[in-house]
Amino acid sequence: MFKNRIRFLDNFYCCNVKDGIKLQLDFAKSLQRIDMKKEAKIIAVANQKGGVGKTTSAINLSAALAKKKKRVLLVDSDPQGNASSGVGVAVKKNDNHLYQAYTGEIPAHNVIIHTETPHLDIIPTSIDLVAAEIELISLPNRERRLFSLLEPIKTHYDYIIIDCPPSLGLLTVNALTASHSVLIPMQCEYFAMEGLAQLVSTIRSVKKSFNHDLYMEGLLLTMFDKRNKLTHQVAEEVSRHFNKQMFKTVIPRNVRLSECPSHGQSIFDYDSVSSGAKAYLDLADEFLKNQRN
């Protein structure tokens, strides 16, 4: 069964999709380097498939960078608000969130909340953000609204990490347009691979139309179970196709990572000695090393 799927994947990644875009992640990094002393680097954490560790990675990479004394802003662009609650922000009790910034009611700096983690701030969200996607349709420059609202605050941070919704709608397009790079978490299961085609197509479309400097930060394997043979087979297949775009760090399947969001804490506050905490610290180290290369 798996061999048949591997043959399918060979065709999946080598053939052209309907829009004629070749399914290979050959993004070249922009020649324009970001002066980190002047403005933040913005990274979108995106995958339209739910349950792949996207929000978990956005929260804990942000927290890991903050532990390394980097000034980090986490932008919760998912109307479900899991990144907000995952860092201890009670969305229902908070009047100001990303929706108000999108509509121009209040500037972004008035939406920012300091978390209990030093050096880590967040722009929280709520279910109201669903309405923004509908309202944006009729507005000019609808794909650049997030870019515009983040522009005045970029000098206050080293990194801005955007947790995208599990869809490829206008909220995700806005995040990709505002970002310098995109990080794609991917669960080590077969069906998680299939959604990459549509995501790659969307990234390429945004790169072509709205953000010429957008590039691939890396593909991050999550929920890695070393006891599972299929996990290793999927990891090997992904490595064969995306070797240069993959992070060497893999995030293990770890129960503590599943538990910490319900406590409104990052993995470092919940269980700093867990395998999940070590993995995200390793990811932060690898991420920072890549910025220097």
Secondary structure, 3 states (H helix, E strand, C coil): CHHHHHHHHHHHHHCECCCCCECCCCCCCCCCCCCCCCCCEEEEECCCCCCCCHHHHHHHHHHHHHHCCCCEEEEECCCCCHHHHHCCCCHHHCCCCHHHHHHCCCCHHHCCEECCCCCEEEECCCCCHHHHHHHHCCCCCHHHHHHHHHHHHHHHCCEEEEECCCCCCHHHHHHHHHCCEEEEEEECCHHHHHCHHHHHHHHHHHHHHCCCCCEEEEEEEECECCCCHHHHHHHHHHHHHHHHHECCCCCECCHHHHHHHHHCCCHHHHCCCCHHHHHHHHHHHHHHHHHHC
